[in-house]
Each structure stands twice: as C-alpha cells, then as structure tokens.
Amino acid sequence: MKQLKIIILLLFFGLLMIPKNVWAEESITIKSIIENVSNKTDVNITYKIIPHAENEPGATNVPTQVIANFKDVEVDNYTLTKEVEIDFSNTEYLQAGTYKYGLAQKEIDNPSIVLSKAMYEIWVDVTLQDDGTLKKEVSPLVMNFEIYEKADCIEYRNTTNLTSIQIENRLDGNLKEYDKDVYFKYKISIQGPVGDTYQILGQDPTIIFDNQKIETKKEYIISNNTEENFVIVYLKDQQSLTIGYNEKGFREIPKGTHYTITKMSGEKWLTVMDDKERDSIELVTGEEDKTVIIVNKRDYDSAITGVFYITIPFMILWIIAISGMILFPRKKIEL
C-alpha cells in the first residue's frame, strides 16, 4: 500500500513537471466556500503561504498570507463564495528554477466557521528568457495533499459550527387531561446581527387562540428595534418547536447567542422553566444543543386562589345542604 501511494505521488508530480508555456499567469485564485448558511457573515479566513525549504534562496516580496473577507458576500443557495488572488507579480527571483509553496488555512475570526484541513502546493516556474530576463509562471496545476489528488484550482470548503433553540411544552397536575388542547403563548426574543433570519419549525400552522384564528410564524427576523425584536409562538401539551434549524437539515444560530423566553398567557398555571418556577428565562446558546423544557401545572381552577375545580360540585352540594338546614329546620317530633 505504501509503495502504491509513492507511485501515485510520482505520477502526479510528473504531470506537474510537464512544460506549461501556454500559461503566463503571475497569480493564482483561491476559491473559499462556506456551506450550509442562511445568513451573511462578516468573517475573515486567513491563508498562510509557506515556502519549501529546498527553494533557491534570495527571493524577495514573496506573499506570506492572503485574507478572504466575506463581509459583503450574499448568500446564494445556502452558500457563501469568495475568491482572492495570491499575487506573485511583485516577487523577485535571483535565478531560474521551480519554487514550491504550501498553502493552508491559518485562522478564522468567527467561531461559527470551521477551519478546513485541506492543504495545497503551488509551483512557481521561473525561466531564463533569451534576453536574459527571468519569467514567472504560477501553475494552476496544484496538488491537494488532503486527498492526494491533482487539482485544476484551489478550492477550500468550510463547514459551519452553528446551533438552534429548542423549546418543549408540557402539562402536569390533576387537570392536565382537561387542558391537553390548550395553547400556551410565548414571546421569544433573540439578540444577533440585524436582518439575520432563522426558520421556525414545529408549530401548528393555524391555531385558535382567545377565539381568534392565528397563522403562526414560520421565521424569526432580527430587528434593530428592541420593542419589535421578538416572535410570538404557540404550543400545547407535548408540542415542541425549533428556531434556527433549516429544512435543508443544518443549524442557523451562532453559539453564544443571547435569547429570552417569556410566558404570555396561562395565569391559572404554575410554570416551571428549566426546573425552576418562573414565567421568563434568559439563556445563551452553548456548545451543545439544548432543549428548554417548560412545564405548566394546574391542580386548581386558579393557581392564585387555589380553588379546586374537582371539588366545586361537592362544594355546591354542601352549600345547598347547609342552606336547607337553615331555611327549613326540622320540626320537633312530639311523642
């Protein structure tokens, strides 16, 4: 197996050494692709250019790095694409020869994007011309050392490291069977780049709430107006929803995103969010996907007054009996 790999490498290097006089380029293009994204992202990907140790010494103005900036790149088919040039036009070589450079992604300033492990090798052919000058040719034939294949272009594909927000609604208590078709109203506010859009999956498309027909929201759009930056969602028992999980199967929300969930209905129910009694909770998306469990519990007609729904009929009978004894006292029976 090892010998086979060596033979394959030699064959590829042989192809690279074929004369390439048809090209006279002094630069080469890097295509950077970020896949599975729904929103624009201001990210810089820095590429490091590493000269091989066997290169002839004395070259000056050799490019050492290049940066692909995605700030103004629009999303096309859930993909961001940016092309940058590695420019050798200002590089000066003292003698003819073939100069080799390794290329790899060095860093990314956005933790939502994952560095690619792909590595390429670029060859710059410097030839002596008849007039005594040196001519540079940057070969578009490059080697991808990650998969040991020859490539006609340099292309890096980056994946994302995003997350989503998940909420599950449950009922508890003596009256949960009575309440199983009750919708609970929640207000969700997410902080993030203005204009970012996240898909909402899991709600019933159409519901009846407070005797009104409501078409539920299918997406969340972050607004720069604090008072408008929220979405209202509706869930009943055993229903859950996800914000930021695309129908294509990828997540959309950056890790470290702050968000708030607030109960907007159901005063009769005691509400527990994440194992603590409360009507609102503030959270931050983390490294692991998290589901916020919301439990609404009711044993009584009202969580405040504590009046038993179940005991009401008995209380009515008891009141009638007491009233009867007062209004219609038994006659004393004389013997």
Residue, then its C-alpha position, 0 to 999 in steps of 0.5 A: m500500500k505504501q509503495l502504491k501511494i509513492i507511485i501515485l505521488l510520482l505520477f502526479f508530480g510528473l504531470l506537474m513537471i510537464p512544460k506549461n508555456v501556454w500559461a503566463e499567469e503571475s497569480i493564482t485564485i483561491k476559491s473559499i466556500i462556506e456551506n450550509v448558511s442562511n445568513k451573511t457573515d462578516v468573517n475573515i479566513t486567513y491563508k498562510i503561504i509557506p515556502h519549501a525549504e529546498n527553494e533557491p534562496g534570495a527571493t524577495n516580496v514573496p506573499t506570506q498570507v492572503i485574507a478572504n473577507f466575506k463581509d459583503v458576500e450574499v448568500d446564494n443557495y445556502t452558500l457563501t463564495k469568495e475568491v482572492e488572488i495570491d499575487f506573485s507579480n511583485t516577487e523577485y527571483l535571483q535565478a531560474g528554477t521551480y519554487k514550491y509553496g504550501l498553502a493552508q488555512k491559518e485562522i478564522d475570526n468567527p467561531s461559527i466557521v470551521l477551519s478546513k484541513a485541506m492543504y495545497e502546493i503551488w509551483v512557481d516556474v521561473t525561466l531564463q528568457d533569451d534576453g536574459t530576463l527571468k519569467k514567472e509562471v504560477s501553475p494552476l496545476v496544484m496538488n491537494f495533499e488532503i486527498y492526494e489528488k491533482a487539482d485544476c484550482i484551489e478550492y477550500r470548503n468550510t463547514t459551519n459550527l452553528t446551533s438552534i433553540q429548542i423549546e418543549n411544552r408540557l402539562d402536569g397536575n390533576l387537570k392536565e387531561y382537561d387542558k391537553d388542547v390548550y395553547f400556551k403563548y410565548k414571546i421569544s426574543i433573540q439578540g444577533p446581527v440585524g436582518d439575520t433570519y432563522q426558520i421556525l419549525g414545529q408549530d401548528p400552522t393555524i391555531i385558535f387562540d382567545n377565539q381568534k384564528i392565528e397563522t403562526k410564524k414560520e421565521y424569526i427576523i432580527s430587528n434593530n428595534t428592541e420593542e419589535n425584536f421578538v416572535i410570538v409562538y404557540l404550543k400545547d401539551q407535548q408540542s415542541l418547536t425549533i428556531g434556527y434549524n433549516e429544512k435543508g437539515f443544518r443549524e442557523i444560530p451562532k453559539g453564544t447567542h443571547y435569547t429570552i423566553t417569556k410566558m404570555s398567557g396561562e395565569k391559572w398555571l404554575t410554570v416551571m422553566d428549566d426546573k425552576e418556577r418562573d414565567s421568563i428565562e434568559l439563556v445563551t446558546g452553548e456548545e451543545d444543543k439544548t432543549v428548554i423544557i417548560v412545564n405548566k401545572r394546574d391542580y386548581d381552577s386558579a393557581i392564585t386562589g387555589v380553588f379546586y375545580i374537582t371539588i366545586p360540585f361537592m362544594i355546591l352540594w354542601i352549600i345547598a345542604i347547609s342552606g336547607m338546614i337553615l331555611f327549613p329546620r326540622k320540626k320537633i317530633e312530639l311523642 
